[in-house]
């Protein structure tokens, strides 16, 4: 009995964040009286999966909201064989399981990154397991936690291999590409990570060497192996491309803001002005192709850098993507924030004595830049849609709408500045 208590005490830094994760999952059920029938995204996945057996060439015709690659519909078709209500609950617990696995993977990464203090690991985990975005992911039944687990598994394996100084292994490369590409099948906009991986630490003159060409061919084979539906029904390729272009032309900000604000007359915003602001702020409407090209160039430049680890390069591409508004869906922060948080693993000072209050003040003084970064990430998790802020806190309506729409951009700027100062201080 004593050994069990000792074990639990040693794992308390991980157990508490996981309990908070369960709390947000439970809250998503409680607010709807434990009714999953009103979920937004699950019907999209379910119908796409059903089409795999009935009309495979109409996967993208099942719903205008299906933005994923065919492999996800193929896997989801197994759930589509089960009764709709039952499959919803199964998927809910699948997401809950992967959310726990993702946090365990993040803890493993922190240990591999030599964050020995349990208190420091607790700070990371408590931020990543908290927030409205967590609840929304369970509420909408989105596969973001599955993606997060796969990306973190991919990163952890890379760090382990680097730390163990193992030589290049073809089997390891194939496994890594399968993990990464399947994650991209659920969130295609993360393909910049694949670009970084394929060109990581490669000199310009080595881009077309034999070993590199093998990498490219392997990636293509695995991609079409997972998405074999593209080969069986080539029309799905054009369907997917056109769907992504439509997604790029309809910003999530418009989806989140326009209907509610126009319907809510109490807010009194002029519709034309609102639409103009949104058009100005959302580069993905008119500048989606240029922004993607810029991101590809940045990803290649990051990959070619020799003095940065792969996980840092991934963190930086995430930071750049936020500014270029490539990631449209706000609930994708579930995937982005942990990768951003890895950038703040830099010379964190430990607390020597948990019983003395003065030690905590010393810790805050020594690590204030690190803590500012975590606070910004936490705000991104907790920040509700703007129309909720206006309704919950009416006084915020006196703030110019343009400033409110830019609130996340301000957070990105603080994150970037803080990260720059942290890196400069650590050298």
N, C-alpha and C positions, 0 to 999 in steps of 0.2 A: 504493500500500500504506500509506504514511504517513498519507494523508488518511482512509483507512478506519479505521485505529487511532485517529486523532484523533476521528473521528466516534463510534466506539464508546466512547471514554473520556468524551466529552461526554454520552453517554446512559447511562453506567454507573449513575447514580442510579435509572434506570427499569429497566434490564436486570436488575439484581440482584433487585429485588422480583418481577419476572416469572419469573425462574428459580426463586424460592421458591414461586411459584404453581404452576409446573410440577411442582415437587417434591411438593407436597401432592396434586396430581392423580395423579402417578405412584404415590404411597404408597397412594392409594385402590385402585389396580389391584394393586399388589404384595401387599397384605395379603390379597387374595382370589385370589392366583395368576393374575392377569389374567383372571379370570372375571367377566363382567358379568351372569350369569344370576340372581344373587341380589339384584339391586337391588330396592328397596322400591317406589319411586314409578313407575318406568318402565312396568311392566305396567298400572298405572292409566291412564296417558296413552295407551298403545298400544291398549288395549281401548276406551277412550272414542273414540279416533280411528277405530277399525274400525266402531264403531256409527254413525258419521256416514254411512257408505255402506250399512249394512245396516238398523239400527234407530235412526234419528236421534232419535226421541222417548224412547229408553231410554239416553241418554248418561249420566245420573246413576244408572241402574240397573246399569251395567257394573261399578261398584265403589263401596263405601261410603266410599272414601277420595278420591273425585273431588270436590274443593271449588272447582274453577275454573269460569270462565264458558264458555259453549259455543264462543266464538271460538277458545279455545286448542285444544279438541278438533278444531275445523274445520281449523286449521293443522296440527295433529299428524296428521291423517288422511293427509297426504301420506307421512309416515314409516310409517304403518300399512300402506301398500301394499307395503312392502319386507319381506323376511324379518325375523323378530323379532330374531335374533342380530345381523344386519347393521345393522339400524336402531338397535340399542343403541349400537354403536360409532360410528355416524354422529352420534347425539345427543351422545355423550360429547365428540366433537371439536367439535361445534357449541358446547357449553357452554364448552370450553376456549378457543375463538376469542372468544366473547363476554366471557369473563373477562379476556382480554388487552385487548380493546377497551374494557371498562369501566375498567380501570386507566389506559389512555391518555386516556380522557375525563376521569378524575379529575385527571390531571396537567394537562390543558388548563384545567380549572376553577381549579386552584391558580395557574396562570400568569395567568389572567384576574383572579383575586383578588389579584394582585400579590405572590405568594409567589415572589420572584425567586431566592432561594437554592436551589441544587440539593440541598444537604444537608437543608434544611427539607422540601423536597418528598419527598426520600428517606425521611425519618422518617414522613411520612404513608403513603407507599406500602408501606413495609416492614411497617407495622402491618396495613394492609388486605389484604396478600397472604399473611398467615401465620395459621395456627391450625387446630384440629381442625374448626371449622365449615366451613372451605374443603374439607377432605378429605371431610366428610360430604355436602356438596353434590354432589361428584363421585361419591361412593360410592352415594348414593341416586338419582343422575341427576335432580336437581331443576332447574327452570328459573330459579332465583334469579339467576344471573349474567346471563341475558337481561333480566330485570326491572331489575337494577341498571344495566345498560348503557342501557336505555331511559330510566330516571329521570335518570341523569347526563347523557345526551344532551339531555333536556328542560331540565335546569337550565343546562347550558352554553349552549344556544341563547338562553335567557332572559338570561343575563349578557352575552352578546355583543350582543344587541339593545339592552340597557340601556346598555352602554358606548358603543355607536355612536350612541346617541340617535336611532335610527330611529323614525319615526312608526308608529302602529298599522297593521298590514297584515292583511287578512282571510286571505290565503293562509298567513301565518305562524301565525296563531291556529288555523286548521284543522289544520295539520301538527302543532302542539304538542298539540292535543287528541287527535289520532290516536295520537301517541307515548304520551301519558300514559294514555289509556283502554285501549290495548292492554296496557300494563304492568299496569294494574289488573285486567285480565282474568285474569292469571296470579296476582296477589296482591290479591284483592278488598278485603282489610282496609286497603289503602293509599288507599281512596277519600277519606280526609280531605285528601290532597294535592290532589285534584280540587276539593274545596270551597274550599280556600285559593286555588287558581288562579282559580276563577270569581269570587271576591269580592275578589281582591287589590287593595288600595289604593282600594277603592270606598267612598264615603261612604254612610251609612245612607240618605239621601234619594235616592241614585242606584241603589239595589238593583233598582228596577223601571223603570229608564229603558229607552229603546228599544235602546241599544247593549248593555246588560246582558241584556235579553230575547233578543237575537240570540245572545249567548254561551250562554245556557241551552239555547236551541233547537238550536244547533250541537252542544253536548255530547250532548243527547238523541239527535239524528239520528246522530251518529257512534257512540254507544254501541250503538244498535239496528242500525246498519249493520254494525258488527263482529260483533254478536251477533244476526244476522238469524234465527237458529234460534228465538229467543224469539217472533218474529212468525209463523214457519211452524208452530211447535209451542208454543202458549201454556202447555201443561202443564209445560214446562221451567222456567218462571218459579217456579211453586210448588215444583218439585223442587229448584231452586237455593236458594230461601229456606229450605225445610225442612232441606236439607243443611247450610247455614250455621248454623242453629239447633242442629242436632245437634253440629256442630263446636264451637259455643260451650259446649255442655253437657258436652263431653268434653275437658277440659284436656289439653294435651300433657304437663303434669307428671304427671298420672295415667297417661297412656300410657307415659311414660318410667320412672316410679318404681314404681308399684304392682305390675305383673307381676313385675319382676325382684326387688324386695325381698320380695315374698310367697314367691316360689320359693326365694330364697336364705335358708335357715333359719339360716345362720351369722350373719346380721346381727341376728336375734332381735328385730325390731321388732313390737310388737303391732299387728295389722292394723287393728283398730278405731281406735286412736289415730292411726295413720298416715292413715287416711281422713279423720278429723276435722280433722287439721292441713291436709290438702290442701283440704278444703272451705272452711276458714277463709281460706287463703291465696289461693286462685284465685277472684278476683271474677267471672271470666267464667262460672262455673257458675250462680250465683244472681243476679248483678248485670250480666249481659251487656247487656241493653237500657238500664238506667240509665247504664252506663259509656259506651256508644256515644252516647247523647244528650249526655252531658257532653262527650265528645270532639268532637261536631259543634259544640256551642256554643263550645268552645275554638278550634276551627279557624276559625269565623266571626270570632271576636274577634281572632285573630291576623291573619286576612286584612285586617281593617279597619284595622289599625295602619299608620300612614303612615311611621314612622321605621325600619322594618325591611325588608331586602331579602327577596325571595321565597325564596331558599335558606336564609336564617336562619329564616324562618317554618316552612319544611319541617323544618328541624332541630329546632325547638322542639316541633312537633307530634309528632315521633318520640319526643322525650324524655318528653312527657306521656303518650303511648300506652304507653310501657314501664311507667309507674307504674299506669296503669289496666288493664294486662294485656289490652289489646285484641289485641295480636299474640301468638297462642298458640304458634306454632311457633318453637322456639328457633333453628333454622337460618336464619330470616329475618334474623338479624343480618347476613348477607351483604349485604342491601339496606339495613338500618338504620344500620349502623356508619359507612359512608362519609358518609351524610347527617348523622349526629351529629358526625363529625369536622370537617365544614365550619364548625361553630359555634366551633371552636378556631382558626380562621384570624384571629387578632387580634394585630397589632403584634409579630410574632415577630422577635426579635433575631437577626441573622445572625452566623455565625462568619466572622471576617475571614481567619484564617490556619489552614488545615487541618493544618499541620505542628507547631503548638505545642499541647501538651497543656493548657497553661493556658487557651487559648482555649475549649476544650471545657468546662472548669470554669466559666468565665465565662458560657458559653452556658447551661449547666444552671442557674446561679444566676439569670440573667435570665429564663429561660423555664420555671421549675419548674412553674408552674400548667399551662402548655401541655403539658408532658411528663407530668404526672399524668393529664391528660385522655386522652392517647394510651395511657398504660399501662392505664387502666380499659377503654378500648375493646379493647385487645389481650387483656386478661383475658377479656372477653366472648367473644372469638374462640376462646381456648384452653380455656376452662372446660368440662370434660367433664360429662356427666350425673352427678348425685349418686351414683347407684349405682356408677358407675365409680370415683369418688373413694373410696367406702367399701371397694371391693375392692382398689384399687391402694395405698391408704394406710390400712391397718386401724386405725391409731391415731385416725383421724378419727371412728371410731364412738363415742368418748367425748364428742364434741361433741353437744349436744342437737339432735335432728332438726329442731326448729323453726328453729334458727339456721342450719342447713345449707340448709333450704328457702328461707330469706330471703337467701341469699348474693348473689343477683343484685340484689335490692332494695337491699342495702347498697352495691353498686357503683353503682346508679343515683343513690343519695343522694350518694355521693362525686362522681360526675360533675356532678350539679346544683350542689352547693356549690362545686366547683372552677370551674365555668363562671360562676357568679355572681361569685366573687372575681376571675376573669380579666376579666370585663366591667367590673367596678367599677374594677379597676386600670388598664384601658386608657383610661378617660375622664379 
